[in-house]
């Protein structure tokens, strides 16, 4: 392979820049040229291409977000757009692509590979919702961001004898809530993977208060309900002092943690090593502290495994 492209797509995640840097420098060191594609798949259709030299990725390893910008491109599900994208890339001599993004972005990468354009996926999403890899890029930093907020909210909650519901990101995956709930010492964790009715939540909080807890934190994944809905129900149905906080988009940003910088660098380095061997249609990931790669079709077909063991442990240590 002589010339490869790189893009970031879907939701941004801290560590994407570390991956871009690793891809660019590894490829150049292997004798390849690198083209940066701006704003995800939309950028291929718009021909928003820029050459990436060694120095184009200086001073970015520590920056959140993505220097290539990201976007959603609804039309990319269409065969016609995918063929046009391949044409645009081939026109400037590109013969391989690295896509950094989540589940949706990987569907785009799969489509390009199936149509004959070798593409490698790097999992970049704070949600940690890709089953084939133990961790995705950005998850660790997002959890640390939540933890900082959770610790501060705990101070004020305990001073006021109050229970606070903290809504974190995660529509289908409760991993941010699960991990930050455990690490932040939450009294209760509410996630889409474990169905709980509002009445059951109320019962658990009343029991906690009867056991002597005068304050506490409830970490709620956004996919279950809004913090406001749950707060209003609990205010109506109990005598407890209840508040709600939504952490929102701050979870996506910020300086990547050591772990996400390492992961981004390792993923980027590994992705280029595959393209160098003319291998496409793969996604990279981490398993048991080792960088691994899988066929995209197989990786996307793996059903998500929920860490029941961690959830069970959380219920014990929060007593
Ligand atoms: P994420 O990659 O973070 O999951 P999205 O689900 O929004 O984010 O997907 C990002 C982009 O990937 C979409 O805007 C679209 O361009 C592309 N994409 C998503 N699903 C498909 C699909 N089934 N086929 C082709 N491209 C897709």
Boltz pocket constraint, residues with backbone or C-beta under 6 A from the ligand:
constraints:
  - pocket:
      binder: B
      contacts: [[A, 9], [A, 10], [A, 11], [A, 41], [A, 42], [A, 71], [A, 72], [A, 73], [A, 74], [A, 75], [A, 76], [A, 77], [A, 78], [A, 101], [A, 102], [A, 103], [A, 104], [A, 105], [A, 106], [A, 107], [A, 108], [A, 109], [A, 111], [A, 124], [A, 125]]
      max_distance: 6.0
